[in-house]
Amino acid sequence: MTKSHKFRAFLAQIALCAGLATPGFTAPNGDGARGPVTNLPLPRFVSLKAAEGNVRRGPSLSHRIDWVFRHRDMPLLVTAEFGHWRRVEDQEGQGGWIYYSLLSGSRTVSVATDRAALRSRPDPEGPVVAEAVTGVIGRLGECGPDWCRIAAGGTKGWVEKTALWGVARDELRE
């Protein structure tokens, strides 16, 4: 093998480790991209099924653990797939590769603004039933163009979509 071929192989290994050239990787681009493994949309929101999940630098057990997510039901954004591994990001953009069995399709959201009002109806004038602080995790219910119904801490209410992370701005749910 020539020096040039060795150098190219070395660069390919670096790209694989960084997740940039992972075979089967599909970059999220918002135009109907689908995962090569699941055929589900990319990017898409999921939640952390386990109380703890190791997030690795690459899609295998041999890769270093960069993060440990420790909040059951935490919403995550899946941006890529490779075999049984999913590349995910949290609300702050931190992430890496996590084993698929640690994830759930159950949808949750995280309150992204301080003191978000949960209202009895999807209306800025609706009565406030509770307030949620930044980081509160709730189960996602139906969503209209501007409001989503969530359940958190035994309380249900409507929250403005702009106050939530874990739901796409144009997403509608029944």
Protein Blocks (a to p, Z undefined) as FASTA:
>chain_A
ZZklmmmmmmmmmmmmnopmgghiacdehnopacfklopacddddddfbfbdcddfbdcf
kbccfbdcfbehiacddfbdehjbccdddfkopacdddfklpcfbdcdddfbehiacdfb
dcfkbccfbdcdehiacddddddfkbccddeehiacdddfklpghiafklccZZ
